[in-house]
Amino acid sequence: MDAMVTSAVGEDRHGSPAVRVLLVDDEALMRAGLRLMIDGAHGIEVIGEAADGAAALEQVRSLAPDVVLMDIRMPRMTGLESLRALGDEGAVARVVMLTAFDTDDFLLEALRAGAVSFLLKDSPPEEVVQAVLDAAAERPRFSPEVLSRLVRLASADSPGSPGDGSVSGGADGATPEVPPADSPAPAGITGREWEVALLVARGLPNPEIGETLYMSVATVKTHLGRLYHKLQVTNRVQLAIRVLELGS
């Protein structure tokens, strides 16, 4: 088994709890690159590595990481299979799936299996760091590219979107674009709720939405709760799909 474990650090140099991360990828160079990007950044501590999903399960059991950065496609046990197994075991680690442009077939399944976020394998360091921090804080984060692909896949999926079976694609099969910021709110949605919805569709997490709209995170969550109820969705991807449909 190709795996390496490092000693965990409970706090960063400022005394705040460190975000403990496990790296899972069958390519040693990819793991090394991720380690260089995030280890020690903003209190992040890489506590271990694994080269496949089976090794990842063992590492999660023994190390109890806060966040797992895991490739979808690996030998012996794929990231998707490992993600499902972690869910069955009740693991509390938040899983950020590492994706490439040839793994679209797995994205929706990973979302259904409990992946909190998706990260392109060629993402810049600052995006990787932010994805880890957001995952640790239970904030889903989707890069615009990945969110667009998820929306396209969910719109084309039969019977529909992840988990609710009620989203259909456009007449020509194309993925609609996020409406502009000044687009009118649909019937039954307030202007402020629509502003929040548009930023969700652009992939922003709650803190950035709050900063952009000059509102507290608590207020953002209140608007999201109302949007979920009014639009009959249960997660951010479904909400993004609804926004794109309503604006098309």
HUWODA-V82147 format. One record per helix or strand of 2 or more residues. SS is the DSSP state (H for helix, E for strand). FROM is the first residue (numbers start at 1). LEN is the number of residues. If there is no record, write none. Layout:
BEGIN
SS/FROM/LEN + SS/FROM/LEN
END
This chain:
BEGIN
E/3/3 + E/19/6 + H/28/11 + H/41/3 + E/44/7 + H/53/11 + E/67/5 + H/79/11 + E/94/6 + H/104/10 + E/117/4 + H/125/12 + H/144/13 + H/191/11 + H/206/8 + H/217/15 + H/236/12
END
